Amino acid sequence: MKKSDLKKQSKTDWARVDAIKDEDIDFSDIPEISNDLFAKATFVPAKQLVTIRLDTDVVAWLKRSGRGYQTRTNKILRSVMEHQEKPRKKAGTA
């Protein structure tokens, strides 16, 4: 079996989609883009797949809290990273 045989065929009628004029598209269900929308937006960094070796007891501890242990691991590491990147105040300065 060829790899191309595994691809699903699209059931979309692309010729019909291409024939639709911009003025015929209904945008009524799309929220209006406003400054308020951007004010509420948050930055989500891209994820990178990595392989990491952790002590068995550390993984067990992370998994004890239930699903999402990889996300928790990322949050823990981010917290440590942000803490270490904060500029250190010199003694005697306010």
Beta strands, then each sheet from edge to edge (+ up, - down):
end
